[in-house]
Amino acid sequence: MKASVHEAKTHLSKLLEAVARGETVVITKHGVPAAELVPARARSVRIGSLKDSLAPPPDAFLAPLSEEELRDWEGL
């Protein structure tokens, strides 16, 4: 299905219904395709899903770097 920018602004709800039915809507600007409305991808990452399942970092992880490690880090 194609819709001009004006039609897309005026009938966005109807275009979203068409997308929900599986259609791809091409939005045109002066007759030239400018964008596509397609169904959103399902979320595959859930923020916080690993909460309480990971061990805290070892103390050495938060310790200051040695002089040698600091020089390596800074590329000197």
Contact map, one row per residue, 1 for C-alpha under 8 A:
1110000000000000000000111100000000000000000000000000000000000000000000000000
1111000000000000000000001111000000000000000000000000000000000000000000000000
1111111100000000000000001111000000000000000000000000000000000000000000000000
0111111100000000000000000011111000000000000000000000000000000000000000000000
0011111110000000000000000011100000000000000000000000000000000000000000000000
0011111111000000000000000000000000000000000000000000000000000000000000000000
0011111111110000000000000000000000000000000000000000000000000000000000000000
0011111111110010000000000010000000000000000000000000000000000000000000000000
0000111111110000000000000000000000000000000000000000000000000000000000000000
0000011111110000000000000000000000000000000000000000000000000000000000000000
0000001111111110000000000000000000000000000000000000000000000000000000000000
0000001111111111000000000000000000000000000000000000000000000000000000000000
0000000000111111100000000000000000000000000000000000000000000000000000000000
0000000000111111110000000000000000000000000000000000000000000000000000000000
0000000100111111111000001000000000000000000000000000000000000000000000000000
0000000000011111111100000000000000001000000000000000000000000000000000000000
0000000000001111111110000000000000000000000000000000000000000000000000000000
0000000000000111111111111000000000000000000000000000000000000000000000000000
0000000000000011111111111000000000001110000000000000000000000000000000000000
0000000000000001111111100000000000000010000000000000000000000000000000000000
0000000000000000111111100000000000000000000000000000000000000000000000000000
0000000000000000011111110000000000000110000000000000000000000000000000000000
1000000000000000011111111000000000000100000000000000000000000000000000000000
1000000000000000011001111100000000011110000000000000000000000000000000000000
1110000000000010011000111110000000011100000000000000000000000000000000000000
1110000000000000000000011111000011111000000000000000000000000000000000000000
0111100100000000000000001111100011111000000000000000000000000000000000000000
0111100000000000000000000111111111100000000000000000000000000000000000000000
0001100000000000000000000011111111000000000000000000000000000000000000000000
0001000000000000000000000001111100000000000000000000000000000000000000000000
0001000000000000000000000001111110000000000000000000000000000000000000000000
0000000000000000000000000001111111000000000000000000000000000000000000000000
0000000000000000000000000111101111100000000000000000000000000000000000000000
0000000000000000000000000111100111110000000000000000000000000000000000000000
0000000000000000000000000111000011111000000000000000000000000000000000000000
0000000000000000000000011110000001111100000000000000000000000000000000000000
0000000000000001001000011110000000111110000000000000000000000000000000000000
0000000000000000001001111000000000011111000000000000000000000000000000000000
0000000000000000001101010000000000001111100000000000000000000000000000000000
0000000000000000000000000000000000000111110000000000000000000000000000000000
0000000000000000000000000000000000000011111000000000000000000000000000000000
0000000000000000000000000000000000000001111100000000000000000000000000000000
0000000000000000000000000000000000000000111111000000000000000000000000000000
0000000000000000000000000000000000000000011111000000000000000000000000000000
0000000000000000000000000000000000000000001111100000000000000000000000000000
0000000000000000000000000000000000000000001111111000000000000000000000000000
0000000000000000000000000000000000000000000011111000000000000000000000000000
0000000000000000000000000000000000000000000001111110000000000000000000000000
0000000000000000000000000000000000000000000001111110000000000000000000000000
0000000000000000000000000000000000000000000000011111110000000000000000000000
0000000000000000000000000000000000000000000000011111110000000000000000000000
0000000000000000000000000000000000000000000000000111111000000000000000000000
0000000000000000000000000000000000000000000000000111111000000000000000000000
0000000000000000000000000000000000000000000000000111111100000000000000000000
0000000000000000000000000000000000000000000000000001111110000000000000000000
0000000000000000000000000000000000000000000000000000011111000000000000000000
0000000000000000000000000000000000000000000000000000001111101100000000000000
0000000000000000000000000000000000000000000000000000000111111100000000000000
0000000000000000000000000000000000000000000000000000000011111110000000000000
0000000000000000000000000000000000000000000000000000000001111110000000000000
0000000000000000000000000000000000000000000000000000000011111110000000000000
0000000000000000000000000000000000000000000000000000000011111111000000000000
0000000000000000000000000000000000000000000000000000000000111111100000000000
0000000000000000000000000000000000000000000000000000000000000111110000000000
0000000000000000000000000000000000000000000000000000000000000011111111000000
0000000000000000000000000000000000000000000000000000000000000001111111000000
0000000000000000000000000000000000000000000000000000000000000000111111100000
0000000000000000000000000000000000000000000000000000000000000000111111110000
0000000000000000000000000000000000000000000000000000000000000000111111111000
0000000000000000000000000000000000000000000000000000000000000000111111111100
0000000000000000000000000000000000000000000000000000000000000000001111111111
0000000000000000000000000000000000000000000000000000000000000000000111111111
0000000000000000000000000000000000000000000000000000000000000000000011111111
0000000000000000000000000000000000000000000000000000000000000000000001111111
0000000000000000000000000000000000000000000000000000000000000000000000111111
0000000000000000000000000000000000000000000000000000000000000000000000111111
